[in-house]
Amino acid sequence: MTEPLRPVVSSLSLSAAERIVDTALDTRRQHGLLPLAVAVLDSGGHLVAFKREDGCGVLRYDIAVGKAAAALGMGMSTRLIRDRLAARPVFQGALAAAADGRFIPVPGGVLVLDAQGRAIGAVGISGDTSDKDEFCAITAVQAAGLASEPAAPDPKWNESQL
């Protein structure tokens, strides 16, 4: 008698990750922002979904993944990482080295939380200013029926300029 195969359950479903990506891109278009690259990682740091719009530079993939990975790696949004580590550049450099370059400590890396407040993944966005990237990420996570950390974008997100 053979043993049955067991399904492997991801912390973040493909359908939820796709909703996050698509909503982030829709939000970008609604607000007239620059083209984006959007990466969604599960809690193990594995890529679940990614899209890069026409007009994005080729490094935007790496930046988006680096923002999401930094949020997961530190257990907090990249905005919070930036704010907490602003006076500790040597430590930031050490984290980047430890993360093999997958550590971008600027806004746009947002944790995806389940109903119990546990991080089940992260979204990273790159393409416009970091505050605008973060606005799209938070909006998309919440539109997918999940919670985000941070829970709200910077109130002046739309005033940020390149």
Helices and strands as residue ranges (DSSP letters): H 14-30, E 37-42, E 47-52, H 60-74, H 78-85, H 89-98, E 109-113, E 119-126, H 130-143, E 147-149, G 157-159
